[in-house]
Amino acid sequence: MSEQKAVENTVVQIPTTLRNKRVNQNDKLFNELTADEQIAIILKRHREIVSSLVANA
């Protein structure tokens, strides 16, 4: 038996100026991390994306 997971999608509209400000703040924080920390975050996100693609295939 396979387990099915319910996925709930919610779309939130963020005004462009706030979105750009948030992105800039996130980039600044990310850029302040060490290279090893940045790589760890990127690899973690990559694994999440790949596993979601495999689960949907």
C-alpha positions in Angstrom: 0.0 0.0 0.0 1.3 3.4 -0.8 0.7 6.4 1.4 -0.9 9.5 -0.2 -0.1 12.9 1.0 -2.5 15.8 0.7 -0.9 18.9 -0.7 -2.4 22.3 -0.1 -1.3 25.2 -2.3 -1.8 28.7 -1.2 -1.0 31.7 -3.4 -0.1 34.9 -1.6 0.4 38.1 -3.6 3.3 40.2 -2.2 3.6 43.8 -3.6 6.7 44.1 -5.8 8.4 46.6 -3.6 8.1 44.4 -0.5 9.1 41.3 -2.5 12.2 43.0 -3.8 13.1 44.3 -0.4 12.6 40.8 1.1 14.8 39.2 -1.6 17.5 41.8 -1.1 17.5 41.1 2.7 17.6 37.3 2.1 20.5 37.7 -0.4 22.4 39.9 2.0 22.0 37.4 4.8 22.9 34.5 2.5 26.0 36.4 1.2 27.2 37.0 4.7 27.4 33.2 5.3 30.6 31.3 4.8 31.1 29.3 1.5 30.5 26.0 3.4 27.3 27.3 4.9 26.1 28.5 1.5 26.9 25.2 -0.1 25.0 23.3 2.6 21.9 25.5 2.1 22.1 25.0 -1.7 22.5 21.2 -1.4 19.6 21.0 1.1 17.3 22.9 -1.3 18.5 20.8 -4.2 17.6 17.6 -2.4 14.2 19.0 -1.5 13.5 19.9 -5.1 14.7 16.6 -6.5 12.7 14.6 -4.0 9.6 16.6 -4.7 10.1 15.9 -8.5 10.6 12.2 -7.9 7.6 12.0 -5.6 5.4 13.7 -8.3 6.7 11.5 -11.1 
